[in-house]
C-alpha cells in the first residue's frame, strides 16, 4: 500500500547518520534538506523542518527470520521494553514484533508475520515494505472518513473510534489513525500531530498538515 512516505524532522543529519550508518539502509538520494532510504518495496523520506515531529511506523520482515532480526537489531540499537519484555506476539495478526527509537524519538517497529517466509540470513534485504504509518490528528473521525472514501477500509471494527487507535488498511499494511496524546506501545512517547505525506501504490496521495488536516490528490 505504501510506495513513498515523507516525514518531517528538525534532526535531519542525526537521522541520516542513524538510518544510513547504524541501520545501514540504502540511502538512494539526499541533499542538505532531505534524504531517502529504501525499505523493501517502499521508500521512506525525511524532509528538513524547523519543527520537531514524532511518528510511529512499522516495517514488515519475514516471520521465519524474526529471531535473527532481533539479534541483528540488538547489535545496533537498544530495544524498547514493555512490562519487562522486549517483544510481543500479536494474535490478531499472528505476528511477532519488537520496537526501538531513532534519534528524533520516532518509534520504529519490526513486525514478523508468521505466514511470511524468506530463506536467507537476515539483512537489510529482508525488509519487505513499510507495514504501518501513524497519522496523529485531533480530527480522527473526519480524516478516517476521508481515507475510507479513498477506498482504505477500517480494520477490526465498523466505524472510526475518535479516542482510540484505528487500523485503516488491509492484509499487512495499515495507517494507524490516532488522536494526540496517546502513548505508543513499547514507548514513553505520546502521539503528536505531525505533518506527513503518503504516496500509495495505487497512485493516490494524501497529506496531513501541521494542524492535522488531510488533503488528497487522486491524480496520481
N, C-alpha and C positions, 0 to 999 in steps of 0.2 A: 504493500500500500504506500510506503514512504519512499519516494525517489530522492528528494532533497529536503533536508530540514535545516533551516537557518536560525541559529540562536545568537543572542547578543551578550557582550561581556565588556567590562572595564578592566579585564585582566588578560588581554589578548596574548601578550608574549608568554606569560606563565602557562596559559593553556596550550599554546603551540608547542612549548617545550614538553609539557606533560603528554599530550597525545602523540607527538612525533617522536620523542626520545624515551619517555618512560613506557608508554604502551606500545611504542614502535609501530603505530599505524602509518599507512602510506599517505603523506601529505602531497596531494595532487595539484594544488595551486595555492599561492599565497602572495601577499604583499604587505605593506605596513598597516593595512586596515582590516585584513581578513585572512583566514586560511581555511582550507577544506581537506577532509580526510575521507578515505574510502572505508565503509563498513559493509563489507559484502556487496549486496546489490543496492545499497543505499549510500548517500553522500551526506556527511554532516559538515555544516559550515558554521564557523564562529565569526561574527561581524563585530568590529570595534564599536563601542558605545561609551558615552560619558557616564552612564548609569550602571549600577550593579543589577544583574538579573540572576534568577535562580530557576533551574529546571530539574526535572527528573526524566530520564529516558532509559530504555532497556534495549539490549542487544540480544538477538536470538543466536544461540550456539547449539551444536548437536548434543542430543541427550546422552549419547554414549561417551562423550568427551568431557562430561561435567567434572569428574574428579581431576582430570588432567588440567582443565581450565582453572580450577581453584588453585592448584599448585603453581600454575603459570602466573596467576594474579598475585598470589602471596609473595612471589619473588619481586614484585614491582610496587605493590600498594598495600595498605593496611585495610583489611576487610571490616566493614561496619558490623556491629553486633546488635542483637535484639534479644532481651531476656537471656543473655549469656550465650547465645548461639550466633554463629557467623554465616548461617544459611537457613533456607526454609524450603519445604515442599508445599506446593500449591495444588491441592487435589482437584480444584476446579479446572486447572489447565494441564494436569498431570505433568507438572514441570518442577524442577529444582532451580533455585536462584540464590545468588549472593550479590552483595552490594558494596560499593566503595564510592569515594568522592574525589572530584578533581580540585585543583587549586582555587576555583571560584565557588566551591561548595556544591556544585551540581551533583545530584545523586544518581550514580550510574549502576545499572543492574545488568548482570549477565543471567539470562534465563535459558535453561536447557529443557526443552520439551522432549519427553522420554520416547516419543514415537519417531523422532528425527535422528537418524544415524549418519555418521561420516567416518569412514575407516581410514584414519590417519592420526598422527600425533597432533596435539592441539597447538595452533599457532594463530597469527592474525588472519591467515587464510581460512580458519574455521569460522570466523564471524560471518553469519548468514545475511543479516539485514538489521535495520532498526526495527525493533519489535513494538516499543511503546514510546510515546511522546506526550509530555504533560502540556495541557493548556490550563492555566490558572486565571480565573476571571470572576469578578463579582456578578457577572451576567450568565451564570451557568445555564439556566433554563433557555434563554434566548440563543446563546451560542450552540447549545445542544440541538435545538430545533433547526438552526441553520445548517449544522452538519448533517442532520438527518435528511434535510431537503436536498443535500448533495448526494444522497444515497448511502451514507455511512450510518449503519443501524446501531441502536443501543444493544449492548450485550448484557444478559443477566436479569434484566427487568424491562418492563414495557414502557416506562417513562423516565424522563430525566429527574433525578433527585437533586434539588438545588444545594443541599447541605452535605451531600455525600460524594464519594469517589465514583465516577461514572466511567465505565469502559464502553467506548464507542468504536466499533470496528468488527472484525470477524477473523476466524481461524487463529492466526498467531500474530496479528498486528492490530494495535489499538491506540486511539487517542485516550489519554487519561484526563478527563474533564473534572476539575475540582474548584471549589471556592478558595479564596485566600485563607491563610492561617490554619491549614490542615497539615498535620505532621506527616511527613513521608515515612513509610516503613523503613526500618533499619537506619534511622537518622534522627538527629535532633532538629533538622532543618524543617521550617514551616513553608508551606506553599506561598509563593509571592507572585502577584500579577506581573508578567513579563512579556515583552513582545516576542513573537515567533512567526516565522514564515514556513509553510509546508507546501511542497510540490508533490502531489500524489502521482502514482504510476499511471493513472488513467488520464493524466494531463491537467486535471483541475488543481487549483491553488487556493489556499486560504492564508490570511494574515491576521494576527492578533496585534493590536496596537498597545501602547503603554497603559491605556485605560481598561484594557480587556475586551475591547470591541472587535468583532470579527468582520472582515471584508473578504469577498471571494472573487475569483476570476476564473470563469468556466471556459475561457477561450483556449486554454492550454498553451 
